[in-house]
C-alpha cells in the first residue's frame, strides 16, 4: 500500500460538489501523492484499483499524467469504438482462450477452481475480461480497464493476475 488518506462524507449531494470535495477524489489525490514521492520511478508503478475507482475524471487524470493503471470496471460505459456500451461490446468479442484460477472460500461461497474465458480489445483504454464458465448465477465476471498494452492472451493474463 503506497498511500492512505481518511475522508469523512459531507451532507451535500456529490453531484453538486466540485471534484476535489468528492469522496471519489481520493483516487486522484493518492495518485498525486504517489507521483510526488516516487518522481521518475512512477513509470514503473501500476495502480491496481477496485470498482470504486471507475470514475471518468480519475481515468482521465491517469491517462493525462501517463500513469499506468488497472481498474476493475463498475459500469458499462459508452465507448468511442462504436454504438455499444462496454459490456455489450465485450460480450461480442471472440474468446482468446481459457485460464484457471483458485477462488478462496468467503462467507457461504465454497472455494473452487474457476475456468475463465479470456477476452481483450483496445478501446480508448484497453479492456481485458474474464468470465467464469458453467456458473452463470454466481460466477465471477471481471471487466478490467487498463493503460497497459494488451495484444495477446499472455498479456491479458498478466493483467488478470493483478486482481
C-alpha positions as CSV (number, residue, x, y, z in Angstrom):
1,X,0.0,0.0,0.0
2,X,1.6,3.2,-1.1
3,X,-1.0,5.8,0.2
4,X,-3.6,6.1,2.9
5,X,-6.0,9.1,3.3
6,X,-9.0,9.4,5.5
7,X,-12.2,11.0,4.3
8,X,-15.5,12.0,6.0
9,X,-18.6,12.3,3.9
10,X,-20.5,15.6,3.8
11,X,-24.2,16.0,3.6
12,X,-24.1,17.9,0.3
13,X,-25.2,15.8,-2.7
14,X,-22.0,14.8,-4.6
15,X,-23.3,15.8,-8.0
16,X,-23.3,19.4,-6.8
17,X,-19.8,19.3,-5.3
18,X,-16.6,20.2,-7.1
19,X,-14.4,17.1,-7.8
20,X,-11.9,17.9,-5.1
21,X,-14.6,17.8,-2.5
22,X,-16.0,14.5,-3.5
23,X,-15.0,11.2,-1.8
24,X,-14.1,9.8,-5.2
25,X,-11.3,12.4,-5.5
26,X,-9.3,10.2,-3.1
27,X,-8.1,8.1,-6.0
28,X,-6.6,11.1,-7.8
29,X,-5.3,12.5,-4.5
30,X,-3.5,9.2,-3.8
31,X,-2.0,9.1,-7.3
32,X,-0.7,12.7,-7.0
33,X,0.9,11.9,-3.6
34,X,2.4,8.7,-5.0
35,X,3.8,10.5,-8.1
36,X,5.3,13.2,-5.9
37,X,7.1,10.6,-3.7
38,X,8.2,8.3,-6.5
39,X,9.0,11.0,-9.1
40,X,10.7,9.3,-12.1
41,X,10.1,5.9,-10.6
42,X,6.3,6.4,-11.1
43,X,6.6,5.0,-14.6
44,X,7.4,1.6,-13.1
45,X,4.3,1.5,-10.9
46,X,0.9,0.1,-11.9
47,X,-2.0,1.4,-9.8
48,X,-4.4,-1.6,-9.3
49,X,-7.8,-0.3,-8.3
50,X,-11.2,-1.7,-7.2
51,X,-14.5,-0.8,-8.9
52,X,-14.9,2.3,-6.8
53,X,-12.1,3.9,-8.9
54,X,-14.1,3.5,-12.1
55,X,-14.6,7.3,-12.3
56,X,-14.2,9.2,-15.6
57,X,-12.2,12.0,-14.1
58,X,-9.8,9.6,-12.4
59,X,-9.2,7.7,-15.6
60,X,-8.7,10.9,-17.5
61,X,-6.2,12.1,-14.9
62,X,-4.2,8.8,-15.1
63,X,-4.1,9.0,-18.9
64,X,-3.1,12.7,-18.9
65,X,-0.3,12.1,-16.4
66,X,0.7,8.9,-18.3
67,X,0.4,6.8,-15.1
68,X,-0.1,3.1,-15.5
69,X,-3.3,1.5,-14.1
70,X,-5.7,-1.4,-14.0
71,X,-9.2,-0.6,-12.8
72,X,-12.0,-3.1,-12.4
73,X,-15.0,-1.6,-14.2
74,X,-18.1,-0.8,-12.2
75,X,-20.3,0.3,-15.0
76,X,-20.9,-0.3,-18.7
77,X,-19.6,2.9,-20.2
78,X,-20.1,4.4,-23.6
79,X,-17.0,3.8,-25.7
80,X,-15.7,5.6,-28.7
81,X,-15.3,2.4,-30.7
82,X,-19.0,2.1,-31.5
83,X,-22.6,2.5,-30.5
84,X,-22.5,-0.2,-27.9
85,X,-21.6,0.2,-24.3
86,X,-18.5,-1.6,-22.9
87,X,-20.3,-4.7,-21.6
88,X,-22.3,-5.3,-24.7
89,X,-19.1,-4.7,-26.8
90,X,-17.2,-7.2,-24.6
91,X,-19.9,-9.8,-24.9
92,X,-19.4,-9.9,-28.6
93,X,-15.6,-10.4,-28.6
94,X,-14.0,-13.5,-29.8
95,X,-12.5,-15.6,-27.0
96,X,-8.7,-15.5,-26.7
97,X,-8.6,-18.8,-24.7
98,X,-9.2,-20.1,-21.2
99,X,-7.4,-20.0,-17.9
100,X,-8.0,-21.3,-14.4
101,X,-7.8,-19.5,-11.1
102,X,-8.4,-20.6,-7.5
103,X,-11.3,-18.8,-5.8
104,X,-11.0,-18.7,-2.0
105,X,-13.9,-19.6,0.3
106,X,-15.7,-16.5,1.5
107,X,-18.9,-16.4,3.6
108,X,-21.2,-19.1,2.2
109,X,-19.2,-19.4,-1.0
110,X,-17.1,-22.5,-1.2
111,X,-13.6,-22.5,-2.6
112,X,-13.3,-23.6,-6.2
113,X,-11.2,-23.6,-9.3
114,X,-12.8,-21.3,-11.8
115,X,-12.5,-21.8,-15.5
116,X,-12.3,-18.4,-17.2
117,X,-13.0,-17.4,-20.8
118,X,-10.5,-14.6,-21.6
119,X,-11.2,-11.7,-24.0
120,X,-9.5,-8.4,-24.7
121,X,-9.7,-5.5,-27.1
122,X,-8.4,-2.0,-27.5
123,X,-11.0,0.6,-26.6
124,X,-10.0,4.2,-25.7
125,X,-8.1,2.4,-23.0
126,X,-7.5,-1.3,-23.2
127,X,-10.1,-3.8,-22.0
128,X,-9.4,-7.2,-20.5
129,X,-12.2,-9.5,-19.4
130,X,-12.7,-12.9,-17.9
131,X,-15.9,-14.7,-17.2
132,X,-16.3,-18.0,-15.3
133,X,-17.7,-20.8,-17.3
134,X,-20.5,-23.1,-16.1
135,X,-21.5,-20.8,-13.2
136,X,-23.8,-18.1,-14.7
137,X,-25.6,-17.2,-11.5
138,X,-22.7,-16.7,-9.1
139,X,-19.7,-16.9,-11.3
140,X,-17.1,-14.2,-11.5
141,X,-17.1,-11.8,-14.4
142,X,-14.4,-9.1,-14.5
143,X,-14.3,-6.2,-16.8
144,X,-10.8,-4.6,-16.4
145,X,-9.7,-1.2,-17.9
146,X,-6.0,-0.7,-18.2
147,X,-3.4,1.6,-19.7
148,X,-1.2,-1.4,-20.3
149,X,-0.8,-2.7,-23.9
150,X,-2.8,-5.9,-24.4
151,X,-2.4,-7.6,-27.8
152,X,-2.5,-11.3,-26.9
153,X,-3.7,-13.8,-24.4
154,X,-0.5,-13.8,-22.4
155,X,-0.6,-10.0,-21.9
156,X,-4.3,-10.3,-20.9
157,X,-3.4,-13.0,-18.3
158,X,-0.8,-10.7,-16.9
159,X,-3.4,-8.1,-16.3
160,X,-5.8,-10.6,-14.7
161,X,-3.0,-11.8,-12.3
162,X,-3.0,-8.3,-10.7
163,X,-6.5,-8.9,-9.4
